[in-house]
Amino acid sequence: MNAVVDIKKGLEGVVVDSTSISLVDGDAGRLYYRGLPIEKLVQYPFAAVAHLVVFGDLPDEARRQKFEDFLWSAGRLPAELADALGNLEQLHGHPMATLQAAMPLMALSPPAEVFGRTDDEQEALVVAARLPTAHAMLLALRAGRTPTAYPETRRYGERFLQLLHDRTPSEKEVRIFEQTQILQIDHSFNASTFTARVVTSTLAPPASALAAAMGSLYGPLHGAADQGALEMAQEVGDPKRAADFVAEALGSGRLVMGMGHREYRVVDPRSRIVKRLAEEIASTPDEKCLIETLKAVDEAFVAQTAQKKRSLRANLEFYKGVVYLALGLPKEFFTATFAAARIFGWSAHVVEQRKDNRIVRPSANYIGPAPQPD
């Protein structure tokens, strides 16, 4: 008779390694990067916080500018890579699938400038720098227009938005975009980050680990919940229908995308911030209706699940789609935009995993047919 095996489905509650990159305090509803609270960090430029996550400290202005300069230089796509992306786009796959396929190629033909402390870190940073440019190129091709010429601006958020829309964005747009991206840089051992660490543990190249993480983020139970939450709000259509929609979803077992999180026992701190950003940037009647519908679904869901053992609250993905939509992003590009921020966290974890590496190889409880004699 087999011994009873305590299986932790989804590795819930299993501590698999140590990290100094970020801390999720689920009981208090707090998130810290390198010990600094997310509420403080959203006041900094994106590149400063990305530098903190990757290198361990907030840079002074001169160092931040050097990092911005490197990301600008490395972010220019080699002609061969741009051609390859154009060919991949002809398959009309989801942007996440296309970018995942191209990601290992993004490390090829690296720039002369070096910013990483190791070869692995340098490779990861080159891929991180090129992902927004590749993202914007796919968006342009899908819209039937010529990709925007690579801009001279060094600021991460301004360059990204200019690449997307071929115009100079407003300071408000840059601020809200960078704050939203800061919220997404890292989140401890989430599914995509753990995927990056698993692949890294085999000593695969960093670009391969980042591509694998991209595939994990594509899932609707992870990064793609941002698109799913917006589509849900569009389906509900009116705040007055929210309570009935939630009741029907709970009764049928349908997932309400963007509600609940494995780690947080209270409100996701990122959700509080992105909700305010969504309210600030929503300007058209449709955008304002969407944010009010999401708020109504949020309130109805909390009220109708108040008696459950564990109440579920809105996570980062719930309100984020309104921000992205108001910034002119098509919904199929939401998760790829998320990846353009999270890739800096993945890169930091790739480097951390390398420092004290052991291949990730868990055991399994076999429940198949009994072994047969020879």
C-alpha positions in Angstrom: 0.0 0.0 0.0 1.3 3.4 -1.0 2.1 5.9 1.8 0.0 8.9 2.0 1.6 11.8 0.1 1.0 15.4 1.0 0.7 16.9 -2.5 0.8 20.7 -2.7 -1.1 21.4 -5.9 0.2 24.5 -7.6 3.0 24.5 -5.1 0.8 26.5 -2.8 2.6 27.2 0.5 5.8 25.5 -0.7 8.9 27.7 -0.2 11.3 26.7 -3.1 14.1 29.3 -2.8 15.1 32.7 -1.4 14.9 36.0 -3.1 16.0 39.6 -2.3 14.1 41.1 -5.2 10.5 41.6 -4.0 8.3 40.9 -1.1 4.6 40.2 -1.3 3.0 40.7 2.2 -0.3 39.1 1.5 -1.8 39.6 5.0 -1.1 43.3 5.1 -1.7 43.9 1.4 1.7 45.4 0.7 4.3 45.0 -2.1 8.0 45.9 -1.8 10.8 46.0 -4.4 14.2 45.6 -2.6 12.5 46.7 0.6 10.9 49.9 -0.8 7.0 50.1 -0.9 5.3 50.2 -4.2 3.4 53.3 -3.1 6.7 55.2 -2.9 8.2 53.7 -6.0 5.4 54.9 -8.4 6.7 58.4 -7.8 10.0 57.6 -9.6 10.7 57.3 -13.3 10.2 53.8 -14.7 13.9 53.4 -15.5 14.9 54.2 -11.9 12.6 51.5 -10.5 13.7 49.0 -13.2 17.3 49.8 -12.2 16.4 49.1 -8.5 14.9 45.7 -9.3 17.8 44.6 -11.6 20.8 46.2 -9.8 19.6 46.5 -6.2 19.6 50.2 -5.7 17.8 53.4 -6.8 20.2 55.2 -9.1 21.1 58.9 -8.8 20.1 61.1 -11.8 23.4 60.5 -13.7 23.2 56.8 -13.3 19.5 56.7 -14.3 20.3 58.7 -17.4 23.1 56.3 -18.3 20.6 53.4 -17.9 18.0 55.2 -20.1 20.8 55.8 -22.7 21.6 52.1 -22.7 18.0 51.0 -23.0 17.6 53.5 -25.9 20.7 52.2 -27.7 20.0 48.5 -27.1 16.3 48.9 -28.0 16.9 49.7 -31.7 16.2 46.5 -33.6 18.8 45.1 -36.0 17.4 45.1 -39.6 17.5 41.3 -39.7 15.4 41.0 -36.5 12.9 43.5 -37.8 12.6 41.5 -41.0 12.0 38.3 -39.0 9.3 40.0 -36.9 7.6 41.2 -40.1 7.6 37.6 -41.4 6.2 36.2 -38.1 3.4 38.8 -38.2 2.2 37.5 -41.5 1.0 34.4 -39.6 -1.4 36.7 -37.7 -0.8 35.1 -34.3 -1.6 36.7 -31.0 1.1 39.3 -30.1 2.1 37.2 -27.1 2.7 34.1 -29.3 4.6 36.1 -31.9 6.8 37.9 -29.4 7.5 34.7 -27.5 8.6 33.1 -30.8 10.9 36.0 -31.5 12.3 36.6 -28.0 15.3 34.2 -28.3 16.3 36.0 -31.5 16.3 39.4 -29.7 19.6 38.5 -28.0 21.4 38.2 -31.4 23.4 41.0 -32.9 23.8 42.8 -29.5 24.8 46.4 -29.3 28.4 47.5 -28.5 27.3 49.2 -25.3 27.5 47.1 -22.2 25.6 47.7 -19.0 25.1 44.3 -17.4 27.6 43.1 -14.8 27.7 39.6 -16.3 27.1 38.1 -19.8 23.8 36.7 -18.6 22.6 40.0 -17.2 23.7 41.8 -20.4 21.8 39.4 -22.6 18.7 39.7 -20.5 18.9 43.5 -20.6 19.3 43.6 -24.3 16.1 41.5 -24.7 14.3 43.7 -22.2 15.3 46.8 -24.2 14.2 45.4 -27.5 10.8 44.0 -26.4 8.9 47.4 -26.5 10.3 48.2 -29.9 9.2 44.8 -31.3 5.8 45.2 -29.6 5.3 48.6 -31.2 6.4 47.2 -34.6 3.8 44.4 -34.4 1.1 46.8 -33.5 1.9 49.1 -36.4 2.0 46.2 -38.9 -1.3 44.9 -37.6 -2.9 48.3 -38.0 -1.6 48.4 -41.6 0.9 51.2 -41.2 4.6 51.6 -41.5 6.4 51.2 -38.1 7.4 54.4 -36.4 11.0 55.5 -37.0 13.0 54.9 -33.9 12.7 58.1 -31.7 15.5 60.1 -30.2 13.8 60.4 -26.7 15.6 58.5 -24.0 12.8 58.2 -21.5 11.3 54.7 -21.4 7.7 55.6 -21.3 7.8 58.5 -23.7 9.7 56.3 -26.3 7.3 53.4 -25.9 4.2 55.5 -26.4 5.8 57.4 -29.3 6.7 54.1 -31.0 3.1 53.0 -30.5 1.3 56.0 -31.9 3.9 57.9 -34.0 3.3 61.1 -32.0 4.8 62.8 -28.9 2.7 61.7 -25.9 1.6 64.2 -23.2 3.4 64.3 -19.9 0.3 62.9 -18.3 0.2 60.0 -20.6 3.9 59.2 -19.9 3.4 59.5 -16.2 0.4 57.2 -16.0 1.9 54.7 -18.4 5.2 54.5 -16.4 3.3 54.3 -13.1 1.2 51.4 -14.4 4.4 49.7 -15.7 6.2 50.1 -12.4 3.3 48.2 -10.6 4.1 45.2 -12.9 7.9 44.9 -12.7 8.1 42.1 -10.2 5.9 40.1 -7.9 8.0 37.4 -6.1 7.7 33.8 -7.4 4.6 34.3 -9.6 4.0 31.7 -12.4 6.0 33.4 -15.1 8.9 34.4 -12.8 9.1 30.8 -11.5 9.0 29.6 -15.1 12.0 31.8 -15.9 13.9 30.5 -12.8 13.1 26.8 -13.7 14.4 27.3 -17.3 17.4 29.2 -15.9 18.2 26.4 -13.5 19.0 24.1 -16.5 21.6 26.7 -17.6 19.6 27.5 -20.7 20.4 31.0 -22.2 18.7 34.0 -20.5 16.7 34.7 -23.7 15.2 31.2 -23.6 14.2 31.7 -20.0 12.6 35.0 -20.8 10.7 33.4 -23.8 9.4 30.6 -21.5 8.3 33.2 -19.0 6.4 35.0 -21.8 4.5 31.9 -22.5 3.5 31.5 -18.9 2.3 35.1 -18.7 0.0 34.5 -21.8 -2.3 32.4 -19.7 -5.7 33.8 -18.6 -5.1 32.8 -15.0 -1.9 35.0 -15.1 -1.1 38.0 -17.3 -3.9 37.7 -19.8 -6.5 38.4 -17.1 -6.1 42.1 -18.0 -7.7 41.5 -21.4 -10.2 39.2 -19.9 -11.4 41.7 -17.3 -11.9 44.4 -19.9 -13.8 42.1 -22.2 -16.0 41.1 -19.2 -16.7 44.8 -18.5 -17.7 45.3 -22.1 -20.0 42.3 -21.9 -21.7 43.6 -18.8 -22.0 47.0 -20.5 -23.7 49.0 -17.8 -23.0 49.4 -14.0 -26.7 48.6 -13.3 -26.2 45.1 -14.7 -23.2 44.4 -12.4 -25.0 42.7 -9.5 -27.0 40.4 -11.7 -23.8 39.5 -13.7 -21.9 38.6 -10.5 -24.8 36.5 -9.2 -25.0 34.6 -12.4 -21.2 34.1 -12.5 -21.1 32.8 -8.9 -24.1 30.6 -9.5 -22.6 29.0 -12.7 -19.0 28.8 -11.4 -17.8 31.3 -14.0 -14.5 33.1 -13.2 -14.8 36.8 -12.8 -11.5 37.8 -14.4 -9.3 40.0 -12.3 -10.9 39.2 -9.0 -8.8 37.4 -6.3 -5.2 36.6 -5.9 -3.3 33.6 -4.5 -1.1 35.8 -2.2 -3.3 38.6 -1.0 -5.8 38.2 1.8 -6.8 41.8 1.5 -6.9 44.3 -1.4 -4.0 44.0 -3.8 -2.1 47.3 -3.2 -1.4 47.6 -7.0 -5.2 47.5 -7.6 -5.7 50.6 -5.4 -3.2 52.6 -7.4 -4.2 51.4 -10.9 -7.8 52.1 -10.1 -7.0 55.7 -9.4 -4.9 55.9 -12.6 -7.9 54.5 -14.6 -10.2 57.0 -13.1 -7.8 59.8 -13.9 -7.1 58.9 -17.6 -10.6 57.7 -18.7 -12.0 60.5 -20.8 -14.4 59.2 -23.4 -18.0 58.2 -22.5 -17.1 54.5 -23.3 -14.0 54.6 -21.1 -15.9 56.2 -18.2 -18.7 53.6 -18.6 -16.1 50.8 -18.4 -14.5 52.1 -15.3 -17.9 52.6 -13.6 -18.9 49.1 -14.7 -15.8 47.6 -13.2 -16.3 49.4 -10.0 -19.8 48.1 -9.8 -18.7 44.6 -10.5 -16.0 44.9 -7.8 -18.5 46.2 -5.2 -21.1 43.5 -6.1 -18.5 40.7 -6.0 -17.2 41.7 -2.6 -20.8 42.0 -1.2 -21.9 38.7 -2.6 -18.9 36.8 -1.4 -18.6 38.4 2.0 -19.7 35.3 3.8 -17.1 33.1 2.2 -14.1 31.8 4.1 -11.8 34.0 2.2 -13.1 37.1 0.5 -11.7 37.9 -3.0 -10.8 41.4 -4.0 -9.7 43.1 -7.3 -6.2 42.4 -8.3 -3.9 44.5 -10.6 -5.4 43.1 -13.8 -9.0 44.2 -13.0 -8.8 47.9 -13.7 -5.6 48.0 -15.8 -7.3 47.4 -19.1 -9.0 50.8 -18.9 -5.6 52.5 -18.5 -4.2 50.7 -21.5 -7.3 51.3 -23.6 -7.2 55.0 -22.8 -3.6 55.1 -23.8 -4.6 53.8 -27.2 -3.6 50.1 -26.9 -5.7 47.4 -28.5 -6.8 44.8 -26.0 -4.9 42.0 -27.7 -1.7 44.0 -26.9 -2.4 44.4 -23.2 -0.5 41.4 -21.9 2.4 42.1 -24.2 2.6 45.5 -22.6 2.6 43.9 -19.2 5.5 41.7 -20.3 7.5 44.8 -21.3 7.6 45.7 -17.6 7.8 42.3 -16.0 10.7 41.4 -18.2 13.0 43.5 -15.9 11.8 41.4 -13.0 12.3 38.2 -14.9 15.8 39.4 -15.8 16.7 40.0 -12.1 15.5 36.5 -11.2 17.5 35.0 -14.0 20.6 36.5 -12.5 19.7 35.6 -8.9 19.0 32.0 -9.9 22.4 31.8 -11.5 24.2 32.8 -8.3 23.2 29.7 -6.3 21.8 27.4 -8.9 20.4 23.9 -8.5 18.3 22.5 -11.3 14.6 22.5 -10.4 13.4 19.0 -10.5 10.4 18.2 -8.2 9.2 14.7 -7.4 5.9 13.3 -8.6 3.4 10.9 -7.0 2.9 8.1 -9.5 -0.7 6.8 -9.7 -0.5 4.8 -13.0 -0.7 1.1 -13.6 1.4 -1.1 -11.3 4.8 -1.9 -12.7 4.8 -5.1 -14.7 7.4 -7.8 -14.3 10.2 -8.1 -17.0 
